[in-house]
Amino acid sequence: MTKNTLTIISTASVEGSISLQQQLVEHGMQVYTFPMIDVKPIVKSQYIQNAISSIFTYQWIIFTSKFGVQYFFESLYKHTRTYELPSHIRIACVGQKTANVLVRYNHSATYVCPHNNGDDFSKELKKLFEQKSLRVLFPTGNLTQDIIPLRMPETVVVDKLIVYHTNKPLSFNTKILEIIVEKKYTYIVFTSPSGVVNFVDFFKDVVSVPELKVVSIGPVTTKKLQEFGFVSILQADEYNYSGIVQKIASNNML
């Protein structure tokens, strides 16, 4: 590693870190994976079974993450032995990256929100569903905020279906913690509010939060960082992994 190589610590989930790490490495950065969230599918749920049994009653399915897509269709296959949906159902996704995951299950999105955050997605959906009477299925995680259901018109019923849990990891890599403590890194990257919460819970007595240099994927994560006293925060202009990479690169003239 040369003197000018940027050292990035990613707190994204193990699955998420793969894509982010690849993009950072392509820009010549050294990356350490330090997951602060652990994503696991719901193994058994009567709610999931009931939703799949009544899938024909929905007009739309909306997804805000690749995990929602993945674990919903895995549950669908488990109960029906097929990835097929009733032909009348349409799918909406936040961001092209989430929409791309649908290809694995032979589906495509009817609507893709050009912005990669739930706030903009909820506003777009409100316009899309305006003056319509609809029942919408929302497969998501246990920590997802209710901003989408709360913003929908009164004629739209959104059934939030928990298909995965975002948990605190059971352990962490002590060698990477040493890098943070000894300030031998350039940035710590946060991609979710839950990652921020878990990081602080683990290390609030080990590191000085205001002294840490971090990069945030978007405004919701930034708000959570600020709540916990982070000061040196770079926020991606585009709220996705590419936005994180571009922000780091432009801030360091790469």
N, C-alpha and C positions, 0 to 999 in steps of 0.2 A: 504494500500500500504506500503510495507516494505521499509527500507532504501535503499536496493540495487536494487529495482525495477527500470527498465529503463522506462522513460516516453517519448513516441514517439508521435509527432504531424504529422498527415498525411494530406498533401495538395491535395491529389488526388480527383477526382470527387466523388460524393456521391456513384455512382455505383462501382467505382474502389476501394474505401476505404473499402468496405465490405470484399472483398477477402483479401486485404492486412491486414486489422485489424484482421481477423481470424488467419492468419499466425503469426502475431506478438504476439497476445494473447497466442497462443499455446506455444510460447517460454517464457511465463511468463512476458510479457511487458504490461505496461499500455498505452493504445492508445486513443488519442483524434482525432476526425475527424474535420478537418478544411479546407474544400474544397475551392480551389482557382480557380477552373474551373467549369463551368456549361455546360453540354452537352445536346443539344436539337436537335431533328430531324427536317429536312426541311419539313414544313407542305405541301406546294404546290410549285411545280417547273415544268415548261414546259420542262426543260432540262432532269429531271428525267423521265418524261413521254415519251419524245422522245427516250431516251436511252433504256427504257424498250420496247418500240414499235419496236425498231430495234435490240433487244437483239440477234437475230439469226445471226447477222452480225459479232459478236465477237467470237473469238476462245478461249480466256482466260478471266477470271475475277481475279483480284488480290486484296488482303485485307491486310492492315497493322495494323488493330485494330479490337477489338470485336464490337466497335460502327459501323464501316464500314459494317461489316457482318450483324449486327442486323438491322440497318436502311435501308440497301439496300433491304434485304428480306422483311421487312415490307412494303417498297414501292412497291416491286414486287407484293406482295399479294394484295395490295390496287388496283393496276391497272389490275391484271390478275386473282385474286381470287385463286391463286395457288403459291406454292413455287418452282414449277418445272422450270427447265431450259432446253433449247435445249440440246439434248443428246451429241452433239459434243463439248460443252463448258467444258473446264477444269478450275480448280480453284487452285490458288497459294496463300499461306498465309505466313506471317512472324511469326514464332514461333508456337509451338503446342497449346498454350493457345488460340490464335486467331482461329486456325483450329478447336479446340474443339467446338466452338460456332456454327459451321456449322451443327453439329448433330441436333440441335434444328429444323433445316429446312430440315432435311433428305438429307443432302449433306455431302461430304467428300472432302478433298483437294487432288488433284493430286500431288502437290508438297508443302512441308513445309520446309521453310528455318530454319535450326537448330539454327540460331542466331536471337536474338530478337531486331533488329534495322534495320531501313530503309537503312542505308548505306550498310550493308552486304547483305541485301535482294536485293538491286538494282544490286549489283555485280553478285549475283547468277542468277537473272533473265536475265541479259545480256548474260550469258553463256547458259542458258536454251533456250533463244530465238534466239541464234546466227544462222545466215544463213537461217532465216525463214521470210516469209512475213505474218505478223499477225496484227490483230486488237484486242486491249486489253482494257477492261473496268476496271477502277480503282475507285470504290466507296470509298469516304474518307471524311475528314472534311475540313472546310474552312481554317484551319491554317497549313495543311499538306504541307511540302516543295515539290518542284518539282524535287527532286533528282532522283526519279525513271524514270519519262518520259525523263529527260535529258540524262540519261545514256543508254537508249535503242538504239539498232542498227537502222539505217535509215529505214530499211524495216519494223520496228515495230511501229505502231501507237497506242499511249496510250491516251485514252479519260478519263480525270479526271472528275469524277462525284461527286459533293458535295451533300452528303446525310445527313450531320449533321453540326451544328455549335458549336464551342467551344467558350463560352462566359465568360466574367468576372461575377462572382456572384454578385447579387444585395446587399448582406449583408454578415456579418461574425459574429461569436460568440465572443462577447467581453470578456467573461470569459477565453476563450482559449488565446486570445491576452494578457490578464493579465499574464498568465502562461509564455508566451514568454518574455514579458517585465521584469518580475521578475526573469527570468532565472531558472524557476523551471521545466525544461524539459531536456531531454538528447539529442535528435536530432529532427530536423524538416525534414520530408521526402518530396522530390520533384520528381514527376514522369513525368514531361513534361516542356518544355521551357515556354509554355503559363502560367503554374502555377507559374513559377518564376516571369514572367513579372507582373502578376496580384498581386502577393504578394508584390513585391517592390512598385507597384503603390499605393497599399493600405497603406503600413506601412513605407515607406522610411523616413518619418518625425517623426516616433514613436520609431523605433528601430535602433540600430547601426548594419548595415548589416555585416561589417567585423567581428563582435563579435558573430554572430550566428553560431551554429554548425548544419550542415545539411548533409543529405544523398541524393545522386543523383542516379537515375535509370540507367543512362548511359552517354556516352560522349557528346551527343547533349545537354542534360539538364545541364551537368557539364559546358559546354562551356558558356551557357547562365548565369549560376550562377557566373562564373568568370567575365563575362562582367559587371555584376552589383556589383562587389566588394566583393562577398563571398570568404572567405579564408579557413575556416575550413570545407573541403568537403570530405566526404567518397563516393566513387563511387562503385556501385555494380559490381562484377566481371561478373556475368550473368545479362543481361539487362532486368530483369523482377522482379516481386514482390518477388519471392523466393530468387533471388539474393540480393535484399535489406535486407531481413530478415537474410540471411546468413552473409552478411557483417556486420550488426549490432551485431549479435551474436558472430562472430569470433573476432570482435574488442573489445568486452567486455567480452570475455571468458565465454560465456554462454553454 
